[in-house]
Amino acid sequence: MAGSIIRRRFIDIGANLTDPMYQGLYNGKQCHAADLKTVLSRAVQFGLEKIIITGGSLEDSEKALKVAKSDPMLYSTVGCHPTRCLELEDDAQQYIDSMVKLTKDNADKVVAVGEFGLDYDRLHFCPKEAQIKNFALQFEVAEKTKLPLFLHCRNAATDLLEILNRHRDSYTSGVVHSFDGTYKEAKSFLDLGLYIGLNGCSLKTDANLEVVQKLPIDRLLIETDCPWCEIKASHASSEHVQTKFESVKKEKWSEAKQVKGRNEPANIVQVFEVISKLKADIDADTLAQTIYENTQKVFFPNS
Ligand SMILES: [Zn+2]
């Protein structure tokens, strides 16, 4: 309709809202009041319709679910992150069974298995062999729940692809979130039917931007990975950001402003703006709608 304003709708597929920073806690120190509600209302203001809270372990997935239950726009994942996967070593089957139960008992809120995968940049938390073993074990959760995968991959694409190929019958869809690899790696994930999740960490360098430019828009998803992965002034992407937010140091917290260094879901507009600039031949509203529909298709197929 001529003259009508199209409101862009966003879904943040990766938000670590269980992080203590949203309770005002930084390294165990209370720096300001809990402000998750304020953070969520800023998100709504900038077009966020849904937010998927990332679960990083069984206990964290329980916490994520609890937060998800506090607001109709929130959803969560259940899985064990590669840096925490030694938790599975005690009694892997019990851990897996608990994840399956948590997921099935809360089918209205839990929308993905993860985050799980491989992180070879942080082997000090969990050695390679244990990461591979415990990543592979979690496909049982995907198989039993039929939910899409929320995958984490750092410097480990070759092994991740090998395991994903080996378990190809255990899943139908999923996303490699916070993608920062090469186009060749992206292509291999796309060939498996997976989607690529982009946030500030995916857009740091000129090489990152060149990869994103080549990715097909019908396979893109966006996220913030907050409180991490914000777009910084030093990143190659920052020149493409149009919407700027005022932020103050955590010690100077005020409800009306963002906290410096703490990313939040509202900032997904910046991720979108960068991608839109890189996809200059596509109308921005069409791009926003395509990404929104991609997300619905993967994580909310029944809505
Ligand atoms: Zn991750």
Residues whose N, C-alpha, C, O or C-beta is under 5 A from the ligand:
A	BS01	ZN	H152 S178
